Amino acid sequence: MKINRISVWAVELPLSKPYWLSGGRLKFEKLDATFVRLDTDAGVSGWGEGTPWGNTYLPAHGPGVRAGIETLASAVLGRDPRKLEHVERAMDLELPGHLYAKAPIDMACWDIAGKAAGQSIADMLGGRYEDGTPIASSISTGAPSDMLALVDEYRALGYRAHSVKVGADTELDIERIRFLEQNRKPGEIILYDVNRAWTRAQAITVMNAVADLGVTFEQPCETLDDLAAIRPLTRSPISVDERLETLGDMTRIARDGLAEVVNIKLNRVGGLTKARRIRDVALSHGVQCYVMATGGSVLADTEAGHLAQSIPPEMRLATWSCQEMLSVDVAPGRGSRNHNGDLTVADAPGLGVEPDLGALGEPVAIYEV
């Protein structure tokens, strides 16, 4: 089986309402999505998606995904997509770095490999746990009462996990955290996500001010060096998100005890082939995991759901459903959806969902042998 065609679509995914991140310093209203279909000479096709969360959140760029695929096409065409690590190495040699541009090709290869084997991606990753993964809401920064109102909206949808964005002002952040903790429901997970907005001093100030609550803070500072500096100065649990990009990052986090939790974002780390290694190091060191898409449609959410469902329940905290923040749906009624606050993956071969071609429009590029 060989890849003989790569088709690429560019699709705008508007958000249902504006979204504020990192203490309100970053605003998002739409996402630039890239969809990829790999066709093979065996008649099996696979789908991938690469959707960065804008271009100000991470070093990732919507048009850059498509530019990267153009560069990678010659290295991918003619290869067997089932040989996942061969494709991975070919891409890494052709274009060092730029992991976000490689992720949709990797995703499409996993889709094909699963279809060819007659197994879901979760089973290909080691075995699918039958329970669903809790979906974490994403609560943008605002006044404490407004943030609680957003949490209540998600509670009505069955959500039991919430990623609450803080980082605007230390005094206000302390007020937000204490207010939301006072209104936390039994059994709920609330992760306080700073998105790198605090300085070391601000992080220590807020985390120690609410240390009695035992809450977890995600990416309180910019770098892993920052986390190493504040780790001995606070007893609050830490989750690493934006600074978990490579297997080397994960080994340092585990070796140096920088965090109790990590957030594996598939597009950021380069796709499932690289993410499964990060998963294995995390699990071998007792580090719990969130698994999420960086952004995107039900295809991206379903990919994240597959990796999440391969993680034992006691080590798997939650995923995210970006699709519920969008005003468009490229695959209505299909793929992983919210079922009373859980995201589940079907026992179907491969990814288990394909987009409607009518929703994508015409390809912006086609590469062939």
C-alpha positions in Angstrom: 0.0 0.0 0.0 1.4 3.4 -1.0 0.2 7.0 -0.7 -0.5 8.3 -4.2 -2.4 11.5 -3.5 -2.5 14.2 -0.9 -5.5 16.6 -1.0 -5.6 19.7 1.1 -8.5 22.0 2.1 -8.5 25.3 4.0 -11.7 26.0 6.0 -12.6 28.9 8.3 -14.2 27.7 11.6 -15.9 30.7 13.3 -16.3 30.5 17.1 -19.9 30.9 18.4 -18.7 33.8 20.5 -15.4 35.6 21.1 -13.1 33.9 23.4 -10.5 35.5 25.8 -7.4 33.7 26.9 -4.3 34.3 29.1 -5.9 36.7 31.5 -7.8 38.5 28.7 -4.7 39.5 26.7 -5.5 37.2 23.7 -8.8 37.3 21.8 -10.1 34.7 19.3 -13.1 34.8 17.0 -12.3 32.2 14.3 -9.9 29.3 13.5 -8.0 28.6 10.3 -8.4 24.8 9.8 -6.6 22.6 7.3 -8.1 19.2 6.3 -6.0 16.6 4.6 -7.0 13.4 2.8 -4.4 10.8 1.9 -5.4 8.4 -0.9 -3.6 5.1 -1.5 -3.2 2.7 -4.4 -5.1 0.2 -2.4 -8.2 2.3 -2.4 -8.0 3.1 1.4 -8.1 6.8 2.3 -7.4 8.6 5.6 -8.4 12.0 7.0 -6.4 14.4 9.1 -6.9 17.9 10.5 -4.5 20.6 11.7 -6.2 23.6 13.4 -3.9 25.9 15.5 -5.7 28.1 18.1 -5.1 31.3 16.1 -1.6 32.5 15.6 -0.9 34.4 18.8 -1.3 31.5 21.3 1.5 29.1 20.2 4.2 29.2 17.5 1.7 27.7 15.0 0.1 29.3 12.0 -2.9 28.2 9.9 -1.4 29.0 6.5 1.9 27.5 7.8 0.2 24.1 8.1 -0.5 24.1 4.4 2.9 25.5 3.5 4.5 22.7 5.6 2.4 20.0 3.8 3.6 21.4 0.5 7.2 20.9 1.6 6.5 17.5 3.1 4.5 16.1 0.2 7.4 14.7 -1.8 8.7 12.9 1.3 5.3 11.3 2.0 4.1 10.3 -1.4 5.0 6.8 -2.3 5.3 5.6 1.3 3.3 3.0 3.1 1.1 4.9 5.5 0.8 1.9 7.8 4.5 2.2 8.6 3.9 5.1 10.9 7.4 5.6 12.2 8.8 5.5 8.7 6.5 8.3 7.6 7.4 10.2 10.8 11.1 10.0 10.2 10.7 11.0 6.5 8.8 14.1 7.6 11.4 15.0 10.3 14.2 14.7 7.9 12.4 16.7 5.2 11.3 19.5 7.6 12.9 19.6 11.1 10.6 21.1 13.7 7.2 22.5 12.5 5.4 19.7 14.4 2.0 21.3 13.9 2.3 21.0 10.1 3.1 17.3 10.4 0.3 16.3 12.7 -2.6 16.2 10.1 -0.5 13.8 7.9 0.3 11.6 10.9 -3.4 11.6 11.8 -4.4 10.5 8.3 -1.8 7.7 8.4 -3.3 6.4 11.6 -6.8 6.5 10.1 -5.5 4.4 7.2 -3.6 2.0 9.4 -6.7 1.4 11.6 -8.9 0.9 8.6 -6.4 -1.6 7.0 -6.2 -3.5 10.3 -9.9 -3.3 11.1 -9.2 -1.7 14.4 -10.0 1.7 16.0 -7.1 4.0 16.6 -7.5 3.6 20.3 -7.1 -0.2 20.0 -4.0 0.5 17.7 -2.6 2.6 20.5 -2.7 -0.4 22.9 -6.4 -0.9 23.7 -9.5 1.1 24.2 -11.1 1.5 27.6 -14.9 1.4 27.3 -15.7 4.2 29.7 -16.0 7.7 28.3 -13.5 10.5 28.9 -14.9 13.6 30.9 -15.0 16.7 28.7 -13.5 19.8 30.2 -15.2 23.1 29.5 -13.1 26.1 28.5 -14.1 29.1 30.6 -12.7 32.4 29.3 -11.5 35.1 31.7 -14.0 37.5 33.2 -15.7 38.6 36.4 -16.1 35.8 38.9 -19.9 35.7 38.6 -19.7 35.7 34.8 -17.3 32.8 34.9 -19.6 30.9 37.2 -22.5 31.5 34.8 -20.4 29.9 32.0 -19.6 27.0 34.2 -23.3 26.5 34.9 -24.1 26.5 31.2 -21.7 23.6 30.8 -23.0 21.8 33.8 -26.4 21.8 32.1 -24.7 19.8 29.3 -23.4 17.2 31.8 -19.9 18.6 32.2 -18.0 17.6 35.4 -14.6 19.1 34.4 -13.8 22.7 33.8 -10.7 24.5 32.6 -11.0 28.0 34.0 -8.7 30.7 32.5 -7.0 33.0 35.0 -3.9 35.2 34.9 -5.2 38.7 34.5 -4.5 40.2 37.9 -3.2 38.5 41.0 -5.8 39.9 43.5 -8.6 39.3 41.1 -7.3 35.8 40.3 -7.3 34.9 44.0 -10.9 36.2 44.2 -11.9 34.2 41.2 -10.4 31.0 42.5 -11.9 31.2 45.9 -15.3 32.2 44.5 -15.4 29.3 42.1 -14.1 26.8 44.7 -16.9 27.9 47.0 -19.3 27.0 44.2 -17.7 23.7 43.1 -20.0 20.8 42.9 -19.1 17.4 44.5 -17.0 15.3 42.1 -16.1 18.2 39.8 -12.6 18.9 38.4 -11.6 22.5 38.1 -8.3 23.3 36.5 -7.0 26.9 36.8 -5.3 27.5 33.5 -2.9 30.5 33.5 -1.6 30.0 29.9 1.9 31.3 30.9 0.5 34.7 31.9 2.2 35.0 35.4 5.7 36.0 36.3 7.4 33.8 38.9 6.6 36.2 41.6 2.9 36.4 40.6 2.7 32.6 40.4 4.1 32.1 43.9 1.8 34.9 45.3 -1.4 33.4 43.9 -0.6 29.7 44.4 0.4 30.2 48.0 -2.5 32.4 48.7 -4.9 29.6 47.8 -2.7 26.6 48.8 -5.2 25.6 51.4 -7.7 24.7 48.5 -5.4 22.1 46.9 -6.3 23.3 43.4 -4.2 22.5 40.3 -2.7 25.3 38.2 -1.9 24.8 34.5 1.2 26.4 33.0 1.5 29.2 35.6 4.7 30.6 34.0 6.3 30.7 30.6 9.0 28.1 30.6 10.0 24.8 32.2 12.9 26.7 33.9 10.3 29.0 35.5 8.4 25.9 36.7 11.6 24.5 38.1 12.2 27.7 40.0 8.7 27.9 41.6 8.2 24.2 42.2 10.0 24.2 45.6 8.2 27.3 46.7 4.6 26.1 46.5 2.7 23.0 47.4 0.0 23.5 44.8 -0.1 20.8 42.1 1.1 22.0 38.6 0.0 20.9 35.1 2.3 21.5 32.1 0.5 22.5 28.9 2.1 24.8 26.4 5.7 23.8 27.3 5.1 20.1 26.7 6.1 19.9 23.0 8.6 17.0 22.7 9.5 13.7 24.3 12.5 15.5 25.7 10.2 18.0 27.5 8.3 15.1 29.0 11.4 13.3 30.2 12.6 16.5 31.9 9.2 17.0 33.6 9.3 13.5 34.9 12.9 13.4 35.9 12.9 16.8 37.7 9.4 16.4 39.3 8.2 19.7 37.7 4.5 18.7 37.5 1.9 16.2 38.7 -0.2 16.5 35.5 0.5 17.1 31.8 -1.8 18.2 29.0 -0.9 16.4 25.7 -2.2 18.5 22.8 -1.9 16.4 19.7 -1.4 19.1 17.1 1.3 20.8 19.2 3.4 17.6 19.8 3.2 16.5 16.1 0.4 13.9 16.2 -0.3 10.5 17.6 3.0 8.8 16.8 4.9 11.2 19.0 2.1 11.6 21.5 2.0 8.0 22.4 5.6 8.1 23.5 4.9 11.1 25.7 1.9 9.2 27.1 4.0 6.2 28.0 6.7 8.3 29.8 4.0 10.2 31.8 2.3 6.9 32.8 5.5 5.3 33.8 6.2 8.2 36.2 2.7 8.4 37.7 1.9 11.7 35.9 -1.8 12.1 35.2 -2.9 13.3 31.7 -5.3 15.6 30.0 -5.5 14.9 26.2 -6.8 17.6 23.9 -6.8 18.9 20.4 -5.2 22.4 20.0 -8.5 23.4 18.3 -10.7 22.3 15.5 -13.6 20.2 14.4 -15.1 16.9 15.5 -12.2 15.2 13.6 -9.6 16.8 15.9 -11.7 16.0 19.0 -12.2 12.4 17.9 -8.4 12.0 17.4 -7.9 13.3 21.0 -10.6 11.0 22.2 -8.8 7.9 20.8 -5.6 8.7 22.7 -7.5 9.5 25.8 -9.4 6.2 25.7 -6.0 4.4 25.6 -5.1 5.8 29.0 -6.2 4.0 32.2 -9.1 5.8 33.8 -7.3 6.6 37.0 -4.5 8.4 35.0 -6.9 10.1 32.5 -8.4 13.3 33.7 -10.3 14.9 30.8 -10.3 16.0 27.2 -11.9 19.0 25.4 -14.6 19.4 22.8 -13.7 22.4 20.7 -16.5 21.5 18.3 -19.0 22.8 20.8 -17.4 26.3 20.6 -17.8 26.4 16.8 -20.7 27.8 14.8 -20.1 25.2 12.0 -20.0 21.4 11.9 -18.1 19.7 9.1 -19.4 16.2 9.9 -22.9 16.6 11.5 -23.9 13.8 13.8 -20.7 11.8 13.4 -17.6 11.3 15.3 -17.0 11.7 19.1 -19.8 13.8 20.6 -20.8 14.9 24.1 -22.8 12.2 25.9 -23.8 13.6 29.3 -20.4 15.2 29.8 -18.3 12.4 28.3 -16.5 12.1 25.0 -16.5 8.5 23.7 -14.9 6.9 20.6 -16.7 4.3 18.5 -15.4 0.8 17.9 -15.0 1.5 14.2 -11.9 1.1 12.1 -9.5 4.0 12.0 -10.6 7.5 13.1 -14.3 6.6 12.7 -15.3 9.9 11.2 -15.0 11.7 7.8 -16.0 15.2 6.9 -18.7 16.1 4.4 -16.9 17.2 1.2 -19.6 19.8 0.6 -18.7 21.5 3.9 -15.0 21.7 2.8 -15.4 23.2 -0.6 -12.7 22.7 -3.2 -9.2 21.6 -2.4 -6.6 24.4 -2.3 -3.9 21.9 -3.2 -3.5 18.4 -4.6 -0.1 16.5 -4.7 0.2 13.3 -6.6 2.8 10.7 -7.5 
